Every structure is written in structure tokens, then in C-alpha cells.
Amino acid sequence: MLASDTNLESSLDFDLKSHDIDHRKKIGAFYTPLSVSAALSDWGIRSSSDLVLEPCFGGCTFLEAAIQRLSELGNPAPEANLYGCDIDPLAFRYLRRRIKQEMIAGHFFQQDFLTKATERSMRTKVDLVIGNPPYIKHSNFSKNQREAISELINTSSIRLHGRANLWAYFVVHALKFLKTGGRIALVLPGSFLYAEYSASIRELIRSKFERVVALTIAERLFLTEGTEETTVVLLAEGFNKQPADTPFMVRCIESVEKLTELLKNWHINSHTEEIAFPGHGLIPVQVGRLHQTLASVPNMRLLGDLATIRIGLVTGDTPFFIKSRSEWKEYKIDNRHLKYIMPRSQYVSGISVDQDDRREHIENNVRCLALRPPSEPRQKILTEYLARYPMEKRASNSTFQRRPIWYQFEDNHRTPDAFFVFMADKGPRLILNLANANSTNSMYRVYFKESVTASQMKLIALSIQTTFTQLAAEIIGHPRGSGALKLEPSSALKLNLFLPSNRNSSQIDTVFKKVNEKLRLGDATGARLCADAFFFKDGAMAAYLPALHSGLEAVRNRRMR
């Protein structure tokens, strides 16, 4: 704990009341807890003369921790060893409370770090780059940021994917400011470990440093900040002093307390880190390897071998277009202009949706009725309702702009065979479509190949409920900051399914009914064990079930911590 924690927290609380989350999201600012800043500063600052750069200092917690660490090491004027950038005026308001005005000039710059060139910004390079780079999607880059990134790409040997997040460019640019032998200690989003555009950054870091460790933190650090990303701490030392075969070590840390403990014993444990299974870093290596081995047994298929996936319908404004029966009655909209559409997955808890579910949803006033106006509506009630939508909002809605008729959102694809629940805390589900329904993009739409029979569709839905495939989802999915697991369409198609050929349709129907009933009653664990017993009651897979069960439990405990 920093000596000045209480004062700093009260100062930050005062500022953050007027510094709303929407504004911080816009500039990509997610303020790092003091405990993390202190742990990284204690690791990265190793002498009283170390120079430190914070490329986006925001709430100043890293600077505060650096001052504390340098003071402990005997530096009488630690502020003179610090450098930083930030575009947010509020960051400088706090900075002036902590650092004298004469120490700010030449050390701290109110501008985007990406516009800073080493030869023009500082008279020397630094021993440590530390911080939490801004998290901004490429689609939200400002004009100045796009220009700075273009210049950075032209002067760098690394080529980043066009969809790379802003933090990725910060990491690349930060290396230009390091001395030989220098270090980085950065708080990054979980996508650093699994996004396609991150692969080149990981390789760059591996090739430039003597030792590299990425630590996934199971504890959710930024949930109150409104971010859905998990957290990775990237530590690297020995810049430009690396051997040719530097390993890229990844492991999972349960909490900030465990992170602090590990960093205090950094040199003692220099060669004992557990390498996590490739991906987001939450999978214990032995669990991932077991799943990898079992994925090669006979009767394994990929979901992509049997089906295609499309995202659901994009309404552009779901509350406007999809309402409950009673809500539509208030507007006096005729039933002939309404059509049943799949409600959110919380209202469809099983692995099928049928006509009985449809009637129940409508009668219980679930929001499941979609507006279907004709191309040229003439009914006054209908035209009046559509006219309620503000013209300025309609003009600024990019989804509406792409449509020939702004209020018609159905597409030309056939009715889906099933729906895929792609984001949930208990893992994915395949819901067979017996209600002739469509869905919004809250679910994926699944279209089986013509060769797949109705009985095989049930077998596939059951296989997804097994511990083996639920674990596969944990490995290839992306944990979200809320604790949920998300699978992109391309990931869902890579799910491993065990589909034995010696199960007849009568057996499949019986177990499908049991699993469906358990899920509808909220017994996800019971449904999974029932599916396991059906698929793995004999054969080689049965012996590995205890290890699969404990592995899935361990991974989910980390993800939903």
C-alpha cells in the first residue's frame, strides 16, 4: 500500500465525479488501481537513478507509485526522473497537485503519445516504460490519431492489421524510448493474447527482450470502468539484449495480491513460470493439452463441418422495433404487422424452441414481437408510429442508411435450423428452431448442411452440452470483463463435437428430452452430466471425464471470479 493512498484516492474521487465514464471511454482511459501501479513500479524501478516514462498517465497512479518507489530507493527528487504524456486536461489538473510546475515543463506533454518522436521529446531514453495504454477501437480513431498512426507505420518495421486497437500502436511506439537493457510493465486488454492483430506485437516483444512474461489476472480490475476486456500484465526486461530463443511465458494470476507476491519473487522464480495453454491465458496448460489430445480420437467433428453460421438480424434500434404484445397494443399496432422473433436467451433456457414456447412468450409479455411494416404503409396507426422516430436519429443511424427502406430489417436468408447462444456465463448452447422463428444479433443463426438429419441435429445440440465441448468453448472463446464467455462465429465453427455413430434416434430423442428439461429447470450441471453419461459411458473418453470436469470447473472459476 502506498503511503499516500488515502489522499490520492480522495483527490481522484473528487475529479472522477465530473469525469464521467462515457468521456473516459471516448479517450480510452481506464484508470489502474493503485495496488497494481505499485506492484509494477516496485518491479520495474530498480535503482534511484532509473528514468521512467508513462505514455498516458491519466489518473497519475503510476506516477505516484513511481515517486514512492524512487524515494524508497534514495532519490531525493524523484519527480525529475519522470516523463509522461496525456491528451486529457484533467490528467494535468491532478499532475499539478503532485508535481511542481517547474518540474512539468520538458517532462510532461499534453499531447497524444503517438505524436512524440524520441529525438524531439526527451533528452535521454528511459529505463522503464510503464502504464495502461488507451483502449480505443480503430473505428473510433480521431483524424489526428489516424495521421500519427500512418506516420508510425511508415517508420516502423512492424506491420499491424488495419483493425488494431490504439493500445497496440502505443506498445510499438514505446519501444523507441527504451535504453538498451530497459524494461516495460504494461497493463493491456486480454486481446493482447488472442487477437489476430496482436500476433505481430507478441513476436516483436519476444524478439526484442531477454525475458518476457504475460500474466492474465482472473480478478476483474476494470468492471466498474465499463470495460468488457479481461486484464493482462505484460512484463519484459533486457531490451535489445535478448538471446535468439526468448520464450514468451504466459500464466494466470488469481488476484492482485498474488501478482504482488509473484513480482516480489521475480528473480527467485525466473525459470519456473507455468506456461499457460495458448489463447487468453486462463486455461491451465495441462487442461488444454488433455483437450488437445482427446480432440483427435475417432468420431470427432467440427461444427463447421456440419453447419454454417450467420449473425442474427440487425434492427438498428431493437427497443423501437421489438416489443411485447401489451406494448404494441398501447400503440394499437395490428397483429398482421407483427411477427414472432426469438427473445433474448434468458427466456429460452433449453436446447429447443417450439410453438408452445412461442405462445408462452407472447402471453407472458416477453419482448418477442417484431414490427414488419410493408414497403409503403398506408394504415394511419402504423405511419404515425414510424413517424415517432426522430429524423435526426434516423439520419445518423448507419444501419438505417444501408437499407433501401430504413424500417425493414429482415433479410433474404431462409429460416434458420437452430440458434447459437454465443455469450453466456455457463457456456454456449445450440437451440433447435421448432418455432419457425428468426432472431436478432443477440444470437447467431445456424444453417445445417442438407445431409444433416433431424436426429443428427439433436445429437449435435447434445454434444455441445458435454463437458468436453464446453471446455473446448472455454479454450477458443474470449472471456469478457463481466465474467461471460463470448464466441465469435469463426470460433463457434471450430468447436470440437464428439458424434458417435452407434446412437440410434430413439436413444437420442430420450436423452434430448432429459437434457432439455434439466436446462429449462436451470440445472445446467445436471444437463451436462446427463450428456456426458450418454456420450462417454464407455470407451477411452470415459476415463478422462474426472479430469475434464475438474478442468472445466477450474477455468470457469477463473473466468467468473
C-alpha positions in Angstrom: 0.0 0.0 0.0 1.3 3.4 -0.9 1.8 5.9 1.9 -0.3 8.4 0.1 -3.1 6.1 -1.0 -5.8 7.8 1.1 -5.0 11.3 -0.2 -4.6 10.2 -3.8 -7.9 8.2 -3.7 -9.8 11.2 -2.3 -8.3 13.5 -4.9 -9.2 11.1 -7.7 -12.7 10.6 -6.4 -13.3 14.3 -6.5 -12.2 14.6 -10.1 -13.9 11.4 -11.3 -17.3 12.7 -10.3 -17.0 15.2 -13.1 -15.1 12.9 -15.3 -17.8 10.5 -16.5 -17.3 7.0 -17.8 -18.5 8.0 -21.3 -15.8 10.6 -21.6 -13.1 8.2 -20.4 -14.3 5.6 -22.8 -14.1 8.1 -25.7 -10.4 8.8 -24.9 -9.7 5.2 -24.0 -8.9 5.9 -20.3 -9.3 3.1 -17.8 -7.7 4.1 -14.5 -5.5 1.5 -13.0 -5.9 0.5 -9.3 -3.1 1.8 -7.0 -2.2 -1.7 -5.9 -1.4 -2.7 -9.5 0.5 0.5 -10.2 2.6 0.0 -7.0 3.3 -3.7 -7.8 4.5 -2.8 -11.3 6.6 0.2 -10.2 8.3 -1.9 -7.5 9.1 -4.5 -10.1 10.3 -2.1 -12.9 12.2 0.6 -11.0 15.4 -1.0 -9.7 17.7 2.0 -8.8 17.3 5.6 -7.6 18.6 6.8 -11.0 16.1 5.0 -13.2 14.2 7.1 -15.7 10.5 6.3 -16.1 8.1 7.1 -18.9 4.3 6.9 -18.6 2.8 7.4 -22.1 -0.7 8.0 -21.0 -0.7 8.9 -17.3 -4.4 9.7 -16.8 -5.2 9.4 -13.1 -1.5 9.5 -12.2 -1.5 6.3 -10.2 1.6 5.0 -12.0 3.4 8.3 -11.5 2.5 8.4 -7.8 3.8 4.8 -7.4 7.0 5.6 -9.3 7.6 8.6 -7.0 7.1 6.4 -4.0 9.5 3.7 -5.3 12.2 6.2 -6.3 12.0 7.8 -2.9 12.4 4.4 -1.2 15.5 3.8 -3.2 17.0 7.0 -2.0 16.2 9.6 -4.7 15.7 13.0 -3.0 13.9 14.5 -6.1 12.1 11.6 -7.8 9.9 13.8 -10.0 12.9 14.8 -12.0 13.2 11.2 -13.2 9.6 11.0 -14.6 8.3 11.7 -18.1 4.7 11.4 -19.4 2.1 12.3 -22.0 -1.7 12.6 -21.9 -4.3 14.4 -24.1 -6.7 14.9 -21.2 -6.6 18.3 -19.4 -8.0 16.6 -16.3 -4.8 14.5 -16.1 -2.8 17.7 -15.9 -5.0 19.1 -13.2 -4.1 16.3 -10.9 -0.5 16.3 -12.1 -0.1 19.9 -10.9 -1.3 18.9 -7.4 1.5 16.4 -7.1 4.4 17.8 -9.1 5.8 21.4 -9.0 5.1 23.5 -12.1 8.9 23.8 -12.9 9.2 20.0 -13.0 6.4 19.7 -15.5 8.0 21.6 -18.4 10.2 19.4 -20.5 9.0 16.3 -18.7 5.2 16.1 -19.3 3.4 16.9 -22.5 -0.3 17.5 -23.1 -0.5 15.7 -26.5 -1.0 12.2 -27.9 2.0 10.0 -27.2 1.9 8.7 -30.8 2.9 12.2 -32.0 6.0 12.2 -29.8 9.3 11.4 -31.5 12.1 10.4 -29.2 14.7 12.8 -30.6 12.4 15.8 -30.1 10.6 14.9 -26.8 13.3 13.9 -24.3 17.0 14.4 -24.0 17.6 10.8 -23.0 15.9 7.4 -23.3 14.4 5.7 -20.2 14.9 2.6 -18.2 11.2 1.8 -17.8 8.0 2.4 -19.8 5.1 1.8 -17.5 1.3 2.3 -17.8 -2.1 1.4 -19.1 -2.3 2.4 -22.8 -5.6 3.7 -24.1 -8.1 1.2 -25.4 -9.9 2.7 -28.5 -11.3 0.7 -31.4 -9.9 1.6 -34.8 -13.3 2.8 -36.0 -13.2 5.5 -33.3 -9.7 6.9 -34.0 -9.6 10.7 -34.4 -8.2 12.3 -37.5 -5.0 13.2 -35.6 -4.6 9.7 -34.3 -5.0 8.2 -37.8 -2.4 10.6 -39.1 0.0 9.7 -36.3 -0.6 6.0 -36.8 0.1 6.4 -40.6 3.4 8.0 -39.8 4.3 5.4 -37.2 3.6 2.6 -39.7 5.7 4.2 -42.3 8.7 4.5 -40.0 8.3 1.0 -38.3 9.4 -2.4 -39.4 6.3 -4.0 -37.9 3.0 -4.1 -39.8 -0.2 -4.1 -37.8 -3.6 -5.3 -39.0 -5.9 -2.4 -40.0 -8.3 -3.3 -37.2 -5.7 -3.0 -34.5 -6.7 -1.2 -31.3 -5.0 2.0 -30.2 -3.1 0.3 -27.4 -1.2 -1.8 -29.9 0.4 1.3 -31.5 1.3 2.6 -28.1 3.2 -0.6 -27.3 5.1 -0.5 -30.6 5.9 3.3 -30.2 7.0 2.9 -26.6 10.0 0.7 -27.5 11.6 3.7 -29.3 12.1 5.4 -25.9 13.9 2.5 -24.1 17.5 2.3 -23.3 19.4 -0.9 -24.1 18.6 -3.3 -21.2 15.4 -1.4 -20.4 12.0 -2.7 -19.2 8.3 -2.4 -19.9 5.5 -3.0 -17.4 2.1 -2.5 -19.2 -1.5 -3.2 -18.3 -3.1 -4.5 -21.5 -6.5 -5.9 -22.5 -6.9 -9.7 -22.9 -7.0 -9.3 -26.7 -3.2 -8.9 -26.5 -3.0 -12.7 -26.1 -5.6 -13.8 -28.7 -6.4 -11.1 -31.3 -5.0 -11.8 -34.7 -3.6 -8.3 -34.9 -1.7 -8.9 -31.6 0.4 -11.8 -33.0 2.9 -9.5 -34.6 3.2 -7.4 -31.4 3.8 -10.5 -29.3 6.5 -11.6 -31.7 8.1 -8.2 -31.7 8.2 -8.2 -27.9 9.6 -11.7 -27.8 12.3 -10.8 -30.3 13.4 -7.6 -28.5 13.7 -8.6 -24.9 15.8 -11.0 -22.8 12.8 -12.2 -20.8 9.0 -11.8 -21.4 6.1 -12.8 -19.2 2.4 -12.1 -19.8 0.2 -12.5 -16.7 -3.6 -12.9 -17.1 -5.3 -11.6 -14.0 -8.5 -13.5 -13.2 -9.7 -10.8 -10.8 -11.8 -8.3 -12.8 -10.0 -5.0 -12.3 -12.0 -2.6 -14.6 -15.6 -3.8 -14.3 -16.7 -0.5 -12.8 -15.0 1.4 -15.6 -17.4 -0.2 -18.1 -14.9 -2.3 -20.0 -15.6 -5.9 -21.0 -12.0 -6.9 -21.5 -10.0 -9.1 -19.2 -6.6 -7.8 -18.0 -3.1 -8.9 -18.9 0.0 -7.5 -17.4 3.0 -7.6 -19.8 6.4 -7.6 -18.2 9.6 -7.6 -20.3 13.2 -6.9 -19.4 16.6 -6.8 -21.1 15.6 -4.7 -24.2 17.9 -5.4 -27.1 20.0 -7.9 -25.0 17.9 -10.9 -25.8 19.1 -14.4 -26.8 17.6 -15.7 -30.1 15.2 -18.1 -28.5 13.5 -16.0 -25.8 10.3 -17.8 -24.7 7.0 -16.0 -24.4 5.8 -17.1 -21.0 2.1 -16.9 -20.1 0.4 -17.7 -16.9 -2.7 -16.9 -14.9 -2.7 -15.0 -11.6 -5.8 -15.2 -9.5 -5.6 -11.8 -7.9 -3.7 -8.5 -7.5 -2.4 -9.9 -4.2 -0.9 -12.9 -6.0 0.6 -10.6 -8.6 2.3 -8.6 -6.0 3.7 -11.8 -4.4 4.9 -13.1 -7.7 6.7 -9.9 -8.6 8.5 -9.7 -5.2 9.9 -13.2 -6.0 10.6 -12.4 -9.7 14.3 -13.3 -9.7 13.8 -16.4 -7.5 11.2 -17.8 -9.9 13.0 -16.7 -13.1 12.7 -20.1 -14.8 9.7 -21.7 -13.1 6.7 -20.0 -14.6 3.9 -22.3 -15.7 3.3 -21.8 -19.4 -0.5 -21.4 -19.9 -2.2 -23.0 -22.9 -2.2 -20.8 -26.0 -5.1 -18.4 -26.1 -6.4 -16.0 -23.5 -4.2 -17.3 -20.6 -6.9 -18.6 -18.3 -6.5 -22.3 -19.3 -4.1 -24.4 -17.2 -1.6 -25.9 -19.6 -2.4 -29.5 -18.5 -6.1 -29.0 -19.1 -5.5 -27.5 -22.6 -3.2 -30.3 -23.5 -5.6 -33.0 -22.4 -8.3 -31.5 -24.5 -6.0 -31.2 -27.5 -5.2 -34.9 -27.1 -8.8 -36.0 -26.9 -9.8 -33.9 -29.9 -8.0 -36.4 -32.1 -10.0 -39.5 -31.0 -12.4 -41.2 -33.6 -15.8 -39.7 -34.2 -14.7 -36.1 -33.6 -16.1 -33.4 -35.9 -16.0 -29.7 -36.1 -19.3 -27.7 -36.0 -18.1 -26.0 -39.2 -18.1 -29.4 -41.0 -21.8 -29.7 -40.4 -23.2 -26.2 -40.5 -22.7 -22.5 -41.4 -23.3 -19.6 -39.0 -24.6 -16.1 -39.6 -25.2 -13.3 -37.2 -28.8 -12.5 -36.4 -30.8 -9.7 -37.8 -29.6 -6.2 -37.1 -32.5 -4.0 -36.3 -30.6 -0.7 -35.7 -32.8 0.0 -32.7 -34.3 -3.1 -31.0 -36.4 -1.3 -28.4 -38.2 0.6 -31.3 -38.8 -2.5 -33.5 -39.3 -5.3 -30.9 -41.8 -5.1 -28.1 -44.2 -7.2 -26.1 -47.8 -7.8 -27.0 -49.1 -5.4 -24.4 -46.6 -2.7 -25.5 -47.8 -3.0 -29.1 -51.4 -2.8 -28.0 -50.7 0.6 -26.4 -49.7 1.8 -29.9 -52.7 0.0 -31.5 -50.4 -1.8 -33.9 -52.3 -4.5 -35.8 -51.1 -8.2 -35.3 -50.8 -8.6 -39.1 -47.8 -6.2 -38.9 -46.1 -8.2 -36.1 -44.1 -11.4 -36.3 -42.6 -13.6 -33.6 -38.9 -13.3 -33.2 -36.6 -15.1 -30.8 -36.4 -13.2 -27.5 -33.1 -13.0 -25.6 -31.6 -16.2 -24.5 -32.6 -15.8 -20.9 -36.2 -16.6 -22.0 -35.2 -19.7 -23.9 -33.2 -21.8 -21.5 -33.4 -25.2 -23.2 -32.0 -26.6 -26.4 -35.1 -26.2 -28.4 -37.7 -23.5 -29.0 -41.2 -24.7 -30.2 -44.7 -23.4 -30.8 -45.6 -23.8 -27.1 -42.6 -21.6 -26.2 -43.8 -19.1 -28.8 -47.3 -18.9 -27.3 -45.9 -18.7 -23.8 -43.6 -15.8 -24.7 -46.3 -13.9 -26.3 -48.8 -14.5 -23.4 -46.2 -13.6 -20.8 -45.5 -10.3 -22.5 -41.9 -11.1 -23.3 -40.5 -8.8 -25.9 -40.7 -11.1 -28.9 -42.9 -9.4 -31.5 -41.1 -7.7 -34.3 -42.6 -4.9 -36.4 -43.0 -5.8 -40.1 -44.4 -2.8 -41.9 -45.0 -3.1 -45.7 -42.8 -1.1 -48.1 -45.4 1.6 -48.4 -47.5 1.5 -45.2 -51.0 3.1 -45.5 -52.5 2.4 -42.2 -52.6 5.6 -40.2 -51.7 4.0 -36.9 -48.6 2.4 -38.5 -47.4 5.5 -40.3 -47.8 7.5 -37.1 -45.7 5.0 -35.1 -42.9 5.1 -37.7 -43.1 8.9 -37.7 -42.3 8.8 -34.0 -38.7 8.0 -34.8 -36.8 11.4 -34.8 -35.5 12.4 -38.2 -32.1 13.4 -36.8 -31.6 10.0 -35.2 -32.7 8.3 -38.4 -30.2 10.3 -40.4 -27.4 9.5 -38.1 -28.1 5.7 -37.8 -25.6 4.0 -40.1 -27.7 0.8 -40.1 -30.7 2.6 -41.4 -28.6 4.3 -44.0 -27.6 1.0 -45.5 -31.1 -0.2 -46.1 -33.4 0.6 -49.1 -36.2 1.1 -46.6 -35.0 2.2 -43.2 -37.6 0.4 -41.1 -37.4 -3.0 -42.8 -34.6 -5.2 -41.3 -35.4 -8.8 -42.4 -33.0 -10.4 -44.9 -33.4 -12.9 -47.6 -31.9 -15.9 -45.8 -34.1 -18.9 -45.1 -35.4 -19.7 -41.7 -32.5 -20.9 -39.5 -32.4 -24.5 -38.4 -31.1 -23.5 -35.0 -29.8 -20.7 -32.9 -26.4 -20.4 -31.2 -26.1 -18.7 -27.8 -22.7 -17.2 -28.2 -22.3 -15.2 -24.9 -23.2 -16.7 -21.5 -21.6 -17.4 -18.2 -22.5 -21.1 -18.5 -21.1 -21.6 -21.9 -22.7 -21.9 -25.4 -26.0 -23.6 -26.3 -27.4 -24.8 -29.6 -31.2 -24.2 -29.7 -33.1 -26.2 -32.4 -35.7 -24.0 -34.1 -39.0 -25.7 -34.0 -40.9 -22.5 -33.9 -40.2 -21.3 -37.4 -38.6 -18.2 -35.9 -35.8 -15.7 -36.8 -33.5 -13.9 -34.4 -31.8 -10.6 -33.8 -28.0 -10.4 -33.5 -28.3 -11.4 -29.8 -27.9 -14.9 -31.2 -26.2 -16.5 -34.2 -28.3 -18.2 -36.8 -27.3 -21.8 -37.7 -27.9 -23.5 -41.0 -27.2 -27.2 -41.2 -25.9 -28.8 -44.4 -28.6 -30.8 -46.3 -27.0 -34.1 -45.4 -27.6 -33.5 -41.6 -30.8 -35.3 -40.4 -33.2 -34.0 -37.7 -31.9 -36.7 -35.4 -28.3 -35.7 -36.0 -29.2 -32.0 -35.3 -30.4 -33.2 -31.8 -27.1 -35.2 -31.4 -25.1 -32.0 -32.2 -27.1 -29.9 -29.7 -26.5 -32.6 -27.1 -22.8 -32.9 -27.8 -22.3 -29.1 -27.3 -23.6 -29.7 -23.8 -20.9 -32.2 -22.9 -18.1 -31.3 -20.6 -15.6 -31.9 -23.5 -17.2 -29.4 -25.8 -18.0 -26.9 -23.1 -14.3 -27.0 -22.3 -13.5 -26.5 -26.0 -15.6 -23.3 -25.9 -13.6 -22.0 -22.9 -10.4 -22.6 -24.8 -11.3 -20.9 -28.1 -13.8 -18.3 -26.7 -13.0 -14.9 -25.3 -13.7 -14.2 -21.6 -15.4 -10.9 -21.0 -14.9 -8.5 -18.2 -18.4 -9.2 -16.9 -17.5 -12.9 -16.5 -19.3 -14.1 -19.5 -17.7 -16.2 -22.3 -18.1 -15.0 -25.9 -17.5 -17.0 -29.1 -17.1 -15.2 -32.4 -18.8 -17.0 -35.4 -15.4 -18.3 -36.7 -14.7 -19.7 -33.2 -18.0 -21.4 -32.9 -17.4 -23.2 -36.1 -14.2 -24.6 -34.6 -16.0 -26.3 -31.7 -15.0 -30.0 -31.3 -18.0 -32.3 -31.2 -17.9 -36.0 -30.2 -20.6 -37.6 -32.5 -20.6 -41.4 -32.1 -22.3 -43.3 -34.9 -23.8 -46.0 -32.7 -26.6 -44.0 -31.0 -30.0 -44.6 -32.6 -32.7 -42.0 -33.0 -34.8 -43.4 -30.1 -31.9 -43.1 -27.7 -31.1 -39.6 -29.0 -34.7 -38.5 -28.5 -34.8 -39.8 -24.9 -31.7 -38.0 -23.8 -32.5 -34.9 -25.7 -35.8 -34.6 -23.8 -33.9 -35.2 -20.4 -31.2 -32.6 -21.1 -33.7 -30.1 -22.5 -35.9 -30.4 -19.3 -32.9 -30.0 -17.0 -31.8 -26.9 -18.8 -35.3 -25.4 -18.7 -35.3 -26.0 -14.9 -32.0 -24.2 -14.5 -29.9 -27.3 -13.9 -27.1 -26.7 -16.3 -24.7 -29.0 -14.4 -27.2 -31.8 -14.3 -27.8 -31.4 -18.1 -24.1 -31.6 -18.7 -23.6 -34.7 -16.6 -26.6 -36.3 -18.4 -25.0 -35.5 -21.8 -21.6 -36.9 -20.6 -23.2 -40.2 -19.5 -24.9 -40.6 -22.9 -21.7 -39.9 -24.9 -18.9 -41.2 -22.7 -20.5 -44.1 -20.8 -17.9 -46.4 -22.3 -14.7 -46.2 -24.4 -11.5 -44.3 -23.9 -13.2 -41.0 -23.2 -14.8 -42.2 -20.0 -11.5 -42.5 -18.1 -10.8 -38.8 -18.7 -14.1 -37.4 -17.5 -13.0 -36.6 -14.0 -10.0 -34.6 -15.4 -12.3 -32.8 -17.8 -14.8 -32.0 -15.1 -12.2 -30.5 -12.8 -10.5 -28.7 -15.7 -13.8 -27.0 -16.7 -14.6 -26.1 -13.1 -11.1 -24.5 -12.7 -11.4 -22.5 -15.9 -14.9 -21.2 -15.1 -13.9 -20.3 -11.6 -11.2 -18.1 -13.1 -13.4 -16.6 -15.7 -16.3 -15.8 -13.4 -14.2 -14.7 -10.5 
